[in-house]
């Protein structure tokens, strides 16, 4: 007999898995606190300047369109809901539905950014941008308002972009079955990030768009 | 599970979508209320009312969408500590702003 004997390997070839979902989530929350304090510092700056220049802030806010702000608020709130639904669907092993909801969330994020793009473009056309002609004619208070507006909504927009990058990875992991109905902490963490970005917008919206 | 596998999964299981859809409806409703109130002249109260509504909305997102309500106590303590630190910063800054004598 030439046939080689079949070698049976010991089954402990399986890698040792160490998974700590609770620790992972805690790490994410610690990161979210640093984010909260990053934006917190800016909200503090906003509060101080609004206290000093309240009339100028009211005048400057008239340049912003509350309709665009409201639409973007609804978009972000909806995208938060669809992330939650996508995670629950995954836990129920409804993979296709989960991917569909995640895709919808992604589109909401894009829609938010497109709105923001048009909003900023209009401001630029009117000469409202750092060192722009219209801004140079405004009072100190109004200039500060727009400075804060660009920095805070800009940083927030950057977070939306980062959230979308996170979600692209999550989609890929679900596709590759690295994220499954029993192993979804990464998805939950990305969701937590997205909800925090939503919460920040919840405060930005009335503070910039709804002053009268 | 394999004996080699060591997994710490502490997940609160929530079954339906209904709760989250009602939370979303509430959030959209509150957004509409804030926008509507902004059209009315509330004088000095406008900021407080807008912030109060924003706080309620943030609480809803954190408790339901971010699951804090169903989470381990540790997370609630962490979050409270963070919020207290932030509030301290705000209060101290406003003490400064209010009582500072302007330099002429």
Interface residues (C-beta under 8 A of the other chain):
Chain A: X12 X14 X16 X17 X18 X19 X20 X21 X22 X23 X25 X26 X29 X30 X33 X36 X37 X40 X44 X47 X48 X51 X52 X66 X70 X73 X74 X77 X78 X80 X81 X83 X84 X85 X88 X91 X182 X191 X192 X195 X196 X198 X199 X202 X203 X205 X206 X207 X210 X211 X212
Chain B: X2 X4 X5 X6 X7 X8 X9 X10 X11 X13 X14 X15 X17 X20 X21 X23 X24 X27 X28 X31 X34 X35 X38 X39 X41 X46 X47 X50 X51 X53 X54 X57 X58 X61 X62 X64 X65 X66 X72 X74 X75 X78 X79 X82 X85 X86 X89 X90 X93 X94 X97
